[in-house]
Amino acid sequence: MRPEIRVRFDSSDIPGGAQTILEPAGCGPDVATVEDVPVLRQVVVWVTLAEDDERVPVLFELLRKHGETWLEIHEDRYTEDELDNARLLLMWPNGECEIDGGIWRGTTYDLSEACPACGTPARQTSAMFMDGEDVPKLEGHRAGGTFVDVPCVDERLAEELEASGATGLYFRSVYAVMEDGRQVKLRWKQLCAKRSLPPMSPLTTGLGRYHECKVCNRNGYALTSEAPTRIVYRASDLADADDVNMTWEHYNEAALEPNMRDTHLSYPFILVTPKVMRIIRAAGVTEFDWIPIRVIDDA
């Protein structure tokens, strides 16, 4: 594993441009990209370095000198062996293919056993419905996620996963709701897990909280750029884990409204075994990021 930092800044107001910062910091094209973004009226620079790289403090000092602010994204980079030998991995849609689907498009949920304050964990009772205008976005993709990061895959990949005998896995159909109100079944499936794991270990880091429910305390978790996401579980809590699992913790802000289509729900993270990851990656899918969880002894 290599802890990594990605730094983003706008060089449009720096005399001499991006190279005024990059050259003295020793950051060449192997670690830096420069892109003119007219719509933002910015020249966006991204620099990717190991967190312990001696160029990091130099880069920050140069930015301060020129009065520039910057964005930092902290991530861990894993080797193939680390991914293949993980007990479980977070399967996270990375935005390459985003679908406008969910409760506001007609997907229904049962709240009878959910928290009365926030609706977590609502139980989905219908297919996934998406905006028909988003259908062209699916072209050229075999997987993606909704705007609230619910994973979906094409029918052929769903069949491959089912044929693998992966435990804890099931699928829901995906429909497009067209402008005239027609519901068109797509050759896509929503990937679902049958049950939740126990709560994560308190040693978990890199999951921020916002607008968390004061009653159930299960929602409002979010991946944060301020620190790498490092999910930790006790070994005993994974003894009966399936190949596909939901987390007890739910991400996204939740807010119940009288009109269900105006309601915001929180959703579980999906954790899978390397077996599932290998099938998805072998299909050429790049629309998910994979983060190995960490396992500690119960003592």
N, C-alpha and C positions, 0 to 999 in steps of 0.2 A: 504494500500500500504506500502511496506517495501523497502526502497532503499538498494541495496545490492552491494557488491563489490566482484569480483572474481579476484584472484591474481594468476598468473602463473609464475613459475621460474624453472630454471634448477639447480638441486642439485648435479650434477655429480662431480663438482669440489670442493664441500664443504667438508672439513674434518669431517668425521662422518656422512656424507650424510644428507638426508632430516630432520632427527630427531634432528640434531644440531640446526635447525631453529624451527621446529614444537613444540618440547617439551617445551623449555623455553617460547615460545609464547602461550602455552596452547591450541594448535590446534590439536585435536585428529581426529580419523577417521570419526567422525560425521561431520566434516567441511573440511577435507583434504583428497586428494587422491594422491598416489605416483605411477607412472608408468614408468617402464624402456622402453625406446623407442630406440632400437639398431640402427634403420635406421637413426635417428637423432644424435646418440651418446649422448643421454641425458637421465637423470632421471627426468621426468617432474612432477612437483608438482602443484596441483591446490588447493587453499584455498578459500572457500566461506563463507563470513561473512556479517552481517549487517554493513552498512557504519559507524554507530555510535558505533560498538562493540569496547570495550576498547582494544581488542587484535590487532586491525588493526595497530595502531602506533607502537606497540611492534614488530609486524611482520616486518614492514618496517625498523625499526631501526636495527634489527638483520640481515636483508639482506644487509643493508648498511655496517654494521660492517664486513661482510664477502666479501664485494666488489662485490655483485651480483646485476644484473639488473633484472627487472621484468616487466610483462605486467599486466595492470589493466583493467578490464571490469566493467563498472558501469551500473547496470540495476535496474529496479523497479520490485518487485514481488507483484502481485495483488491477492486479495482474489477472491473466486468464485462469491461472491455478487458483487464485483466491476466489474468483467467481465460481469456478467449477466445484470447489470444495466447501462452499458455504453451507451452513445448515439450512438457512432460508435467505431469500433476497427480496428486497423491496422492488416491486415492479411498478415503475412510475412513468406514465405518458409524458413525453418530453416536448410536446407542442408541435412536432413535425406535421401532424395531421389532427386538427382540432374540429370537433363536431358540436354544433349547437343543439344539444339534446338534453332532456331532463324533465323535471316536473313542470316547468313553464311551457313545454311543448306537448303535455298531455300524459306523461308517464305518471302512473298512480302509485300511491304508497298507503300502507295501513299504519296508523299511528296509535292503535289501541293499546299496544304494549310498550310504547315509546315514552320518553320523558315528557311530562305534560308541559314543561317550560320551554323545551327547545325541539322536541320531536326526534331526539336521538335515542336508539337507533330505529329509524323508520324502516318498515319492511316493504320492499318493492313488490307490487302485485300485478304489474303489467309488463308488456314488452317495453323496450326503450324507444321513445319517440323523438325524432330529430327534425329539424327544420329542412323542408324539401329543398330550399335554396342552397343547402350545404352539400347536396349529393355530388356535384362536380368535384368537391374537395377530396372525395374518396378515390378518385381516379389515380392510378399509379401507386396506391398504398394497400397494404394488406392488414394494417392495424392502425389504431389511433386512440384518442381519448376524447371524451366530451369536455366542455368548458370547465366542468368540475372534476375532470381527470378520472372519470369512470372508463376503464379499458374496454375496447371493442376490437374484434378481429374479423377477418373475412370468413365466409362459410367453410372454405377449404382448410384453412388453418384450424378452425374450430373442430373439424372432423379429425384432423391429425392429432390434436390434443386429446380428444375423446378416445381415439383408438389407442393412445398410449396407456390408458388405464389410470391416468392421473387422479388421485383421490381428492375429494373435497370440491371437485370442479363441476359446474353446470353452466348452461348458457341460456340466455333469453334472446328472443328475436329482436330485430331492429327494424323500425318502420320510419319512413319519411312522410311527414305531414305536408302535403302540397298546398299551394296558395288557394286552390279551390276547395280545400278541406279533405280531399282524398287521402287515404292512408295506404302507402305503397310499401309492401314488404321488400326489404333489401337483402342481398346475399351477404349479410354481415350478422354477427352475433355479439351480444354483450357478454363479457367474461365475468363470471360470478363465483363466489365462494360460499360453501354451505354453512360454515360456522365460524365463530370468533375465537381468537386466542385469549388467554388471560391478559391483564394489563402488562405493559412493558416494565422492565426494571427501572427504578428511579435513576440509574446510572446512564440512561439514554440522554444523549445530547444532540443539539442541532435541530430540535423540533421546537419552534416558537409557539406561543399561545396568543390568541387574540379573541376577544369577545366570548370567552369560554363560559359555559353554562354554570351558574352557581348552584344548581340543583343536582345535576348528574355528573358534572365535571368530565364529560366524555368528548366534548366537541372543541373546535377551535384550534386544533393542532395544525401546524404548517411547517413545511420545509423552509429553512431560513438560509439566507446567503451569508449570515454573519459567522456561522461555524459549520463545519461539515456535519451532515446527518449521520449519526452513529447510534443505531437502534440496538438496545441490549435486552436480552431475555434471560431469565433463569432457566437452567437446563431442565428442571422438573416441569416447567410450564410448556415445554415443547415436546414432552414425551409422546403425546398423541397427535402431534401436528400432522395435517394432511399435506398433500403436494400443493394445494391452493388454499389459502387461509385469509380471513378478514382479521383486522386488528380490533381490539376493544376500543382503542382510541380512534376518534373520527376527525377528519380535517374539514375545513371550511366553516365559516360562520353559519349558525342556524338561527332562523327567525320565523316563527309561526305567524301566519296571516289568515284571516277569515276565508279568503279566496286561495285555495290550494296552489293555484298557478302563480301566485305572488309569494308563496312560501319559499324560504331558503332552507335547505337541509344540509346536514353534515354527512360525510361519507367515510367508510372505513378505508384504510390503506390495504392493498393487496400484497401478501407475502407468498412467494412460491419457492419450490425447491429448484436446484440447478437442472433437474430433469425437465421441468417445464420451460425454463429459460433456454435450454439448448434447442428444444423443438422450435421455439419462436425465432431464435436467432438463425437456425438452419434454414428457415423460410425466407431469410433475407430481410427480416423486419429490423428496422433501426429506430422505430418510433417509441421505444421504451428505454429508459435508463435503469440500470441494475445496481443496487447497493446491498452488499452482504450485511446481514445482521451479525451481532456479536452474542456469544453465549457464555454465561458465567456459571460457576458452581453455586449451589444454593447456600453454601456456608457463608 
